[in-house]
């Protein structure tokens, strides 16, 4: 297959909340986007909505001046899925999270799109290898998992299937960076990284409610104002290294006594502490932060937390919560 080096003309199949947001981002960054859905009327209504929404975002300062005009110029509604993808370099499939529906749509995309068009499926948890069975030329196919709302969440998971060509992965990573996103390459396992972690947290939160320890509102207050606050700026391994891996190990042992094996100390954590690798305390942890960067990192952390606190105070309480 002749791998496309540069992506310019794009198509988004699925014009709902997720697909519409992806289309806005592509169009805002100068890509011609054809939007496709069940029929032309549905797609045109979505196009109008997306341009109007971009105008609202622009008025709020959430998108740059001229964003709505740029998106309007670059975003068009196709009369059918097939018309949308017929000349696309890159197709973003963003139909609902149903494996049978996605398989059927991907088959139609492959029939209508150019043979070398790169195809990215936006799925939250369905294995890419499973969906690849519906794709002609699976070497051009991969998972591109955006997060809602797509215009504002920076992270995108890139998930190669068993046959994805390395050049295709490189091409889509470059595309995402050009859109101002932060792509992360992850392995093809159910839930990938983001949702595997997110749903593990959600399961434990529901268990705490079932145990009668706290209400949903109390849990949300704790999470959003403690470790969830930190997660806006740092990942769990950076936070753990800054806190001290010995502290984490000790806490796991307390939790294991109370709740059993689901809180058993992870082997890699126990091994790190046994070897004297305690994180930022001595410069060796999961992130191996250079001791010379310790003071700068802590200053960055404190300043970032302070500014985030100021932003939250400015925003006030979320309506309805």
Secondary structure, 3 states (H helix, E strand, C coil): CCCCCCCCEEEEECCCHHHHHHHHHHHHCCCEEEEECCCHHHHHHHHHHHHHHHHHHHHCCCCCCCHHHHHHHHEEECCCHHHHHCCCCEEEECCCCCHHHHHHHHHHHHHHCCCCCEEEECCCCCCHHHHHCCCCCHHHEEEEECCCCCCCCCEEEEEECCCCCHHHHHHHHHHHHHCCCEEEEECCCCCCCHHHHHHHHHHHHHHHHHHCCCCHHHHHHHHHHCHHHHHCCCCHHHHHHHHCHHHHHHHHHHHHHHHCHHHCCCHHHHHHHHCCCCECCCCECCCCCCHHHHHHHHHHHHHHHHHHHHHHHHHCCCCCC
